[in-house]
Amino acid sequence: MSYHKFSNLGEKLHNDLSSKVMKGIIDREEQDLPCNCPKKCKKADGTCLHNDQCRQSMVVYELECKLCNQCYIGKTQNHFKKRTAQHIYDAWKVLEAGRSKYGDNWRGSG
């Protein structure tokens, strides 16, 4: 029997079976969670800096550099706060690498 007309038949059957097996199962990693920001990280009025969306998953976001006014638009399946922390960590790694190579006066611009 030849399947040349149905080259993706196995894939189609597998996806159909997976969706039926996974029906009703919730991945806790992808669930939106309530804000857990500590008081010191909130605005003066006690509200979350991220409008209580800090632990929302499946997010499209925009980051703007205050020095050069350039923007970065990203998307993530992680919680927004976790992804933001990863960006901050990456920025610090670049700064530390520059300081170790060029000295303490290096600011990473140019």
Secondary structure as GFF3:
##gff-version 3
##sequence-region A 1 110
A	DSSP	three_ten_helix	4	6	.	.	.	ID=ss1
A	DSSP	alpha_helix	9	21	.	.	.	ID=ss2
A	DSSP	three_ten_helix	28	30	.	.	.	ID=ss3
A	DSSP	three_ten_helix	39	41	.	.	.	ID=ss4
A	DSSP	beta_strand	59	64	.	.	.	ID=ss5
A	DSSP	beta_strand	71	76	.	.	.	ID=ss6
A	DSSP	alpha_helix	80	102	.	.	.	ID=ss7
###
